[in-house]
Amino acid sequence: MNHLQLIDVLVLVGYFSAVLGVAWWAFLKNKNESEGYFLAGRDMGWIAVGTSLFMSNIGSEHLVGLSGTGAASGLAVGHFEWLAALILLLLGWVFVPFYLRSGVFTMPEFLGRRYNSACQTYFTAISVIGYVLTKISVSLYAGGIIIQEATGIDLWLSAGAIVIFTGLYTVVGGLRAVVYTDILQTVVLFVGSFVLVGAGLDAVGGWSELVHKAPEGFFSMWKSASHPEFPWTGILFGAPILGIWYWCTDQCIVQRTLSAKNLGHARGGTIFAGYLKILPVFLFILPGIIARVLYSDMDASSSDKALPRLVMNLLSPGMKGFFLAALLSALMSSLSAVFNSCSTLITWDVFRKWKPDASEATLVSVGRWTTGLLAVCGLLWIPLMKYISSQIYIYLQSVQGYIAPPIAACFLLGLFISRINGTGAVASLAVGFILGFSRLVLELINGPQKDGLAPGTFWELFAEVNFLHFAAALFVVCSVVLWGVSLLTPAPELAQIEGLTWAHRGKGGSVKETETQSRHRLNEFLSVALVLLILGLWFWFR
């Protein structure tokens, strides 16, 4: 992989040309309408919605990270992938009908309607800051490393090229370009991954040999409650909280369902994405286990090298270029999703409040300029990243886990309990932020060697408790605050919660809320089948 040949370069050039062609087609379709730019005209079918949901979640750091963790500890990390399949059903059957009925463009806008403008402002700020500091920087860092190892080009120059190219096609085509390039990129990613897994299994001697030679417990997903990374208690009680926040309330994800033609296609897209989420365990985690078996010198400390090492040693010329295109597909897909979602948040929740009478063309123009600005921010962040240690880099990722519980509580309880009000939501978000930020600070103080805090103290326990257990506990605390403060303050007016809670959801009836009887039955059948399939896989790899 360190020396690409001419055929590899030609494959990459062909791929990039195809992506730009799709973006230009999307530009011609948008016609300077805000719905076309930010929500792809709200006319996406279930295949486009499903593949875009999947690819928005899969970045190059996701591939490298999953294979690395697979090499270090086996299939257990796959819990997050299969749990996501079930959470996607929750998105399609519970959350999406409310989102479509409200006609919102953004998740902070929905939170603002359900509670108040303070909640909307908080969620907007947290989302944008979190995107820039974690998702954009992490994607660029991983992508830069991939290109550097493949071509020898400087990491920061590589990351800069990625920002410019991804920002260009996102600026030009908006969400329509993001969604349709996701379809292309899903195909490229799956083909490349299937080829790599096939080559790896052939080198090992087949599936049975892989299971036999892998370290003990690598194919057992359910770990003890004391496991440092994936305790079964954390998987059952903490991981779903993070999943609800990410899959059901995150702008980057939910925006794909808002682009659907109607409820039937939105729901079908979430179900299709759920089936796609079964595959990462076999396509992205399995290569890490294969590398652990093939290379005796590989251990947990060098596990992140699993994927590039397999590619370098097993793939032939041409396929190396194709797999590099697959990795870049994942990177650019997640990065473009963040760019578009951030521009939607800033344009819709900030600029439109300032200029409520802005024309459609103005909103699209602001969205494009905002995307460009975010790309510049990414470029400016690149030289600073080299001064951040890998441990800080990991901590930045965990920020998402610390802000998820209060947001998940406000969305989930807000849908099902009409009595909850804006005052309770603000209090819950504030308490959640303080506790989550405190955990992050104490974790930093304790340091990578875990010797910065006095042993045996409450502060050390607070900093070192498994992050999934922490998320579950924080969700309970935030829910109690949300419910308690709401009971002590006036109930919300009926007009404010009409159509936004389960008890006052109404029957709907708009075009966006329609779902034919045949499609509804098909979606029900496929949903039940998906649940049974996930339960069967969990039992098989217990």
LINQUIGI-V393690 format. One line per field, one symbol per residue. ss: DSSP state (a for helix, b for strand, c for the rest). A space follows every 50 residues. Layout:
ss=???
This chain:
ss=cccccaaaaaaaaaaaaaaaaaaaaaaaaacccaaaaaaaaacbcaaaaa aaaaaaaccaaaaaaaaaaaaaacaaaaaaaaaaaaaaaaaaaaaaaaaa aaccccaaaaaaaaccaaaaaaaaaaaaaaaaaaaaaaaaaaaaaaaaaa acccaaaaaaaaaaaaaaaaaaaaaaaaaaaaaaaaaaaaaaaaaaaaaa aaaaccaaaaaaacccccccccbcccccccbaaaaaacaaaaaaaaaaac aaaaaaaacbccaaaaaaaaaaaaaacccaaaaaaaaaaaaaaaccccca aaaaaaaaaaaaaaccccaaaaaaaaaaaaaaaaaaaaaaaaaaaaaaaa aaaacccccaaaaaaaaaaaaaaaaaaaaaaaaaaccccaaaaaaaaaaa aaaaaaaaaaaaaaaacccccaaaaaaaaaaaaaaaaaaaaaaaaacccc cccccccaaaaaaaccaaaaaaaaaaaaaaaaaaaaaccccccaaaaccc ccccccccccaaacccaaaaaaaaaaaaaaaaaaaaaaaacc
